[in-house]
Structures are given as structure tokens and as C-alpha cells.
Amino acid sequence: RRDVIVDGLNQIDGISCKRPLGAFYVFPNIGKTGMKSKPFADLLLDEFGVAALSGTAFGSYGEGYLRLSYANSVENIKKALKNIESAVAKIKQNA
């Protein structure tokens, strides 16, 4: 599941994600999308049904990041990745 989410996030233009060594969370960088963390997390939840925590929940240095859990099925992770990709496409379309 870790590899599915990390590899999937890294295929989305504007998002980069390092492979974590433990836990069941990833902390992808969304800086190249042009959005701040909180509005991006809100967009994901409100319009695309993906729950993400803004990186700023962990302090100001978390700006430009999201926290996503991969404690779910591979099928649901793949659905979330498609929805995140759709969100990024919407952001770029409105830029």
C-alpha cells in the first residue's frame, strides 16, 4: 500500500512524495500545485471525497505539504489517487 500511494502521488504533476520508512502516513509536497496546504486539503475533502490533513497542522514548516494515511485498501488508495489527480487538474485549469 505504501508503494502504491507513493508511486501514484509521484505520477501526479505538481506533487512529489518521498517513501516513508515507517508508520502508515505519507507527507507529499504539493508546492508546485500553487495552492497552500489548508485550501488544498479542504478542496480534496469538499469536492473530491479525499480526507487529507494540512501540513500546517504540524507547524508552519508543514506549509506546502499534506498528510495522507494509507491504512486502507489498495482499491481505495487508487480511487483517492485518481481524485487527487482530478483536483490538481482542476487547480491548473483555474490558474
C-alpha positions as CSV (number, residue, x, y, z in Angstrom):
1,R,0.0,0.0,0.0
2,R,2.9,2.3,0.8
3,D,4.4,1.8,-2.7
4,V,1.0,2.2,-4.4
5,I,0.4,5.6,-2.8
6,V,3.9,6.9,-3.1
7,D,4.3,5.8,-6.7
8,G,0.9,7.2,-7.6
9,L,1.5,10.6,-5.9
10,N,4.8,10.9,-7.8
11,Q,3.0,10.4,-11.1
12,I,0.7,13.4,-10.5
13,D,2.2,16.6,-12.0
14,G,2.9,19.1,-9.2
15,I,3.2,16.6,-6.4
16,S,6.2,14.8,-5.1
17,C,6.5,12.3,-2.3
18,K,9.3,10.5,-0.5
19,R,8.9,6.9,0.5
20,P,8.5,6.7,4.3
21,L,10.4,4.1,6.2
22,G,7.7,3.5,8.9
23,A,4.2,4.3,10.0
24,F,1.3,4.4,7.6
25,Y,1.3,8.0,6.5
26,V,2.9,9.9,3.6
27,F,3.8,13.6,3.6
28,P,3.7,14.7,-0.1
29,N,4.9,18.1,-1.2
30,I,2.2,20.0,-3.1
31,G,4.1,23.2,-3.5
32,K,4.2,23.1,-7.3
33,T,0.4,23.0,-7.5
34,G,0.3,26.6,-6.5
35,M,-2.0,26.0,-3.6
36,K,-1.4,26.3,0.1
37,S,-1.9,23.2,2.3
38,K,-5.2,24.1,4.0
39,P,-7.1,25.1,0.9
40,F,-5.8,22.1,-0.9
41,A,-6.9,19.7,1.9
42,D,-10.3,21.4,2.0
43,L,-10.7,21.1,-1.8
44,L,-9.8,17.4,-1.6
45,L,-12.4,16.7,1.1
46,D,-15.2,19.0,-0.1
47,E,-15.1,18.3,-3.8
48,F,-13.3,15.0,-4.2
49,G,-14.0,13.0,-1.1
50,V,-10.4,12.6,-0.1
51,A,-9.5,13.2,3.6
52,A,-6.1,14.8,4.0
53,L,-4.6,16.8,6.8
54,S,-2.9,20.1,6.0
55,G,0.8,20.0,6.7
56,T,0.4,23.2,8.7
57,A,-1.4,21.2,11.4
58,F,2.2,20.2,12.3
59,G,3.5,23.8,12.3
60,S,4.4,26.5,9.9
61,Y,7.2,24.3,8.3
62,G,4.4,22.0,7.1
63,E,3.2,24.5,4.6
64,G,3.3,23.0,1.1
65,Y,2.6,19.5,2.4
66,L,-0.3,17.2,3.1
67,R,-0.5,14.2,5.4
68,L,-2.3,11.2,3.9
69,S,-2.9,7.8,5.5
70,Y,-2.5,4.6,3.5
71,A,-4.2,2.5,6.2
72,N,-6.8,1.5,3.7
73,S,-7.4,-1.0,0.8
74,V,-5.3,-0.7,-2.3
75,E,-8.6,-0.2,-4.2
76,N,-9.5,2.8,-2.1
77,I,-6.0,4.2,-2.3
78,K,-6.2,4.0,-6.1
79,K,-9.5,5.8,-6.1
80,A,-8.1,8.5,-3.9
81,L,-5.1,8.9,-6.2
82,K,-7.5,9.4,-9.2
83,N,-9.4,12.0,-7.2
84,I,-6.2,13.8,-6.2
85,E,-5.2,13.9,-9.8
86,S,-8.6,15.3,-10.7
87,A,-8.2,18.0,-8.0
88,V,-4.8,19.0,-9.4
89,A,-6.2,19.2,-12.9
90,K,-9.0,21.5,-11.6
91,I,-6.4,23.7,-9.9
92,K,-4.4,24.0,-13.1
93,Q,-7.5,24.7,-15.2
94,N,-8.5,27.6,-12.8
95,A,-5.0,29.1,-12.7
